[in-house]
Amino acid sequence: MELKAILAPQTHLRLDLAGLLLAAFDKIILLQPTEEKPKGPVEDLIKKGLVEIITPPPLGEKLPWFQRLIASYEEWGQMMRWPENVAMFKTRPEVLEETVSEIKAQILGKEQDKPNPDLQARIILQLAQNLDKRLEELDFEYQDLKSHAERLADFIVGHDPTIRRFPDWVIEGKETSHELPNLKERMLAFAHLIGLIDELPSNKIVSDQLELIESFLDFDPQAQKLGKISLPPTEEALLREDSKECKEKIRALLNGQKINEEKAPYLEVFRLPFETKSLFLALKNPKALKEGETYLFYLGRA
């Protein structure tokens, strides 16, 4: 049995997250807002068959228009970061009353149409994806800065631990936050696009976002907890040395064996009596729930 799970609600797969999940699953299913293929390190994982892409109906010839629209949103957001620009728009109250859809209509040079929920969901997830990708790039840049700072300090003052070499922020940065910004909006947009896909390729969902997991579990307060499996640290997981053992444990859990390991990081596994696609749709409308079977995996890091 091939172990593959739908990652939610991310549409960008960070390498550190991939390292953990691929120790437990044969394949990660990644939703994309459009048919445009992901770029960067995740490309190699797709080529190796470790990541499977699913998308809503393609935009086709509208894809370049959509890409320009996303670029316009991001340019607008960058511009509004500066106080002088905000002050300029405050002199025109009518501008501040415009909704995002009205701004979009102006960008397109046409009258405002009725809101298109499919397009809105794609926009939210594409902007979120671009943000997540940039945040990961900043993490990589910070690690490079930290390494350079440490090497330079060793060269200048040696290894004497009593000598203060750099301000703390240079070599002791904040730990990466795994909580996604605007999580509620992402969840609803993700659920909407999942609803546009005819058939999902797995009845397993994995997430490191506790709010999403709790939202699913709220649909069945008596949800069955199957157990908990410890994962190897990210560095080891990327080498995939321990992945066989982890996968065997997951298969054993799904077959009824009791496993309850406490060491983090870990996967906590639940079984829900609902069809997988309907679980996502129920985030928008609880009446959408249908009987079935879904396995829910929560990735905990502490």
N, C-alpha and C positions, 0 to 999 in steps of 0.2 A: 504493500500500500504506500503510494507516494504521499508524503506529508507536505502539504502546501496550505498557506493561510493568507487571507486577505488582510493587508496592513491598513489600519484605519486610525485617524482620519488624514494621515499624511499622504501627499502625492509626491514628496521628495524623500528619498531614502538616504539618510545619513549613513556614512561608512561605519561609524561606531554602532549604530543600531543594526545595520546589516550583519556585522560581525557576531552580535549576540543572537539574532534570530536564525542565522544560517547554521548555528550550532544545533538548533532544534528542528528546523524544517528543511526539507529538500528544496523548496522553492517559496519565494515570497511573491504574492500577487499585489501589484502596485497599480492603483487607479491613476489615470492621467486625464486632465480636463479636456484635452484635444488629442488628435492623432499624432501630434508632433512628438517625436521620440526624445526621451530624456538624454541630456548630454552630461559629460563629466565621468567620474569614476563608476557610476551606476551602469554606464554603457558596457563595461567589461563583464559585469554580473549578468546582464541580459544576454550577452554573447555566449556566456558559459552555461546558460540555461538555469541560472539560480534565481532570476527575477522574471516574472511573467507580467506583461502589460495588458491591462484591460481599459477600454475607453468607451464613452458614450458614442452615439452616431457621429461620424466624422463631419467636420465643418466643410471639407472640400475646398472649393475656390474661395470660401469666406475666411479661410485660415489666415492669410496675410492681413486681412482687415482686422481680425481678432488680435493678432500680434501687435498691430499698430495701436489698437485701442488700449491694450495692456500697457504699452509704452507711454501712452498719453496719461493714463492714470498714475503711473509711477513718476512721470515728470511733474504732474500736478502736485503729488504728494511731496516731492522734493522741494518744489517752489514754496509750498505752504509751511515749510519748516522754518523759514526766515521771518522774524518779527516784522520787518519792514513790508513784506508782502501781505501779511495778515492785516497790518495797519492800512495798507492801500485798499484792501477789499472791505474794510470796515467803513470806509467812506462811501461805499455803495451797498447799502443794506439789502438791496434786491438781489445782489449776487449771493449773499450769505443765505438767502432763502431758497436758492436753487438746490434741488436734490441731485444726487449722483446721476440719476437717469437723465435729468435735464442737461447736466454738463456733458454727458455722453452724447445726447442728441445734438448739442452744439458742435461737439468735436466732429460728428458725422455730417454736419451741415444739413440737418433735416428736422422736421417737426418731431416732437417727443411722441413716441409710441407707447402703448400700454406695456408695462413691465413684462419682460420675457424671463420667466423663472429659470429656464434652461441656460440662457445666456448669463444671468446673474450668478448662478451656481458656478459656471465655468470661470467667470471673472474672479470670484472670491477665491476659488482654489488655485487659480493660476497666480494671482498676486501672493497668496500664502506660500505657494511653491517657490516662487522667486525669492521671497523673504527668507525661507528656510535654507535655500541654497546659499544665499549671501551670508547668512549667519554661520553656516558651516565653513565657508571660505574664510571668514574672519577668525574662526577658531583655529584653522590651519595657520593663518598669518600670525596669530598670537603665539602659537607653539614655536614657530620659526623665530620670532622676536625673543622669546624666552630662552631658546637654545643659544642664540647669538649673544644675548646678555650674559649668560652663564659662562660661555667660552671667553668672552672679552674680560669678564671679571677675573677668571682664573689666570688669564694672561697678564693682567695688570697687577693684581694683588695676591695671586697665588690661591691656595686652598684654605687660608686661615679663616675659620668660621667666626672669629671674634670681630672681624672687620666688616662693617656695613658697606656693601658693595653697590647696591642699586636700591631705589625706593621699592617698597613691597609690591606696588602695583605692576612693576615690570616683570618680576619673577614669581609673584604669588597672586595671580589673577583670580577672579571669581570663578567658581566651579560652573561648568556649563549647565544651564537650566534645561531640563527635559520637558517642561510644561510649555505647550504650544500657546502662543498668543492668539486671542480671538477664537478660542476653542469652540464655543457654542456655534458661532457662525460657520466655522469649518465643518462641524458635525452635520449641520442641516444641509449645507451645500453638498457635502459628500453623500449624504443619504439621497438627495435629489438626483445626483448623477448616477448613483447605483441603480436607482429606479428606472433609468433609461436603458439599462443593459438587460437584454432578454434573459440570459441564463448565466448565473455566477459559476465560476469554475471550482468552487470549494464551499464547503459548509463550515469552514473554520475561520475565525476572526481573531487577529492578534492586535493588541494595542498597548502602548506604554502610557496612555492617558487615562488616569483613574476616573475622571468624570464621565468619559464615554463608557467605560466598563460598568460603572454604577448605574448609568442610564439604562443599559441593557438589562442589568440584573433587577432593576426596579419593575420590569415587566413581569417578573416571576420571583416574588419574595422567597419562594421555596426552591429556588434554583439549586441543582445538585452540584456540589463542589467535589470534583474528582480527586484533586490532590495538588501537590506543588513539587516542582522539579528545579533543582539548582542548575545554573548554567556556568560554564567557564568564563573567566574574565574576558573582556573584549579582545585583548591581544592574543590570547590562546584561541579564542573562537575564530579569529580571522585566519589562523593557521589550520582550522578545521581538524585538529588532532583529536578532540574529544567529542566531535559531533555524532559519531556512531553511537556512543553510549547514551547521549542525551536523546537521540531519536528512538532508541530502543526503549527508554523509560517512558517516552510519550506514547508509543504504541502500546506499552503495557498498561498505562493509565487508561487509555481509550478502551482497552479490553477488560477493564474492571479491576486491575491490580491496584492496591493501595500504596501510594508513595507520598511522603510528606517531608520534604527537605526544606530546611530553613535558611541555608546560606544564600546570600544575595550575590549576584543577580539571580532571579528565579522567574519561572513561569507558573502562574496559578491557573488551574484549568477548571472550567465549569461546563456543564451541559444544560442547554436551554431547550424546552419543548416547542420551539418555533422555527419556521422556515427562515433561512438566513437573510434573504432579500427583504422579507417582511419585517425583520428586526430593524433594518436600516430605515425602512419606510415608516415604521412606528415612531421613530424619533420626531417625525412631523405630524403623524396622525396615529395614535395608539390603536385605532380601529383597524389598521392595516395588518395587524398581527395574524399570521396563519400557522396552523399546526405543522410541525415538522421537527427537525433536529439541527441544532447548531452547537458547535464547540467553541467556547470563548476562552481565549488565552490572555491573561494580563501579565505583562512584563514589569516586574518590580525590581528596582535597583537598590533598595535599602530596606 
